[in-house]
Amino acid sequence: MPPLNDGGLFMIASFLLLISAMCWWARSYHLAQQHKMGKHVAWAFAAAIWLFLVLGLFRPILMGSWSEMVPYGIFPHLDW
């Protein structure tokens, strides 16, 4: 893990964002199950989480550089 000022805080924020998105997915799935509704929205959200994992975790690991991670925000994302 890099030092905090050289990308470490970005990685911590990414990890916390992933945890919050997965908790939100679990909540939406359980609410749909509790109300006897279709779970298609929860699975669509799971697909978006999978894309987030591929672009933000798996791709940088396979390429060997954390700089390949997609930045957050509109303008940094366009520069990427």
Residue, then its C-alpha position, 0 to 999 in steps of 0.5 A: m500500500p502506498p503512503l497516505n499522501d501518495g494514493g493511500l487515502f484514495m485506496i482507503a476511500s475506494f475500499l470504504l465506497l465498496i463496503s458501502a455499495m455492497c451494504w446498500w446492495a444487501r439492503s435492497y435485496h433483503l427489502a425486495q425479499q421481505h416485500k415479496m418483490g422481484k429482485h431484478v433491481a438488486w441484481a442490476f445494481a450488483a452488475a454495477i458493483w461488479l463493473f466497479l470491482v473490475l475497473g477499480l480493483f481487478r484491472p489495476i492488479l492485473m496490469g501491475s499499477w494502481s495508477e490504472m484505477v479509474p479516478y472519481g469525479i467527472f473531469p478526472h474520469l474524462d482525463w483518464 
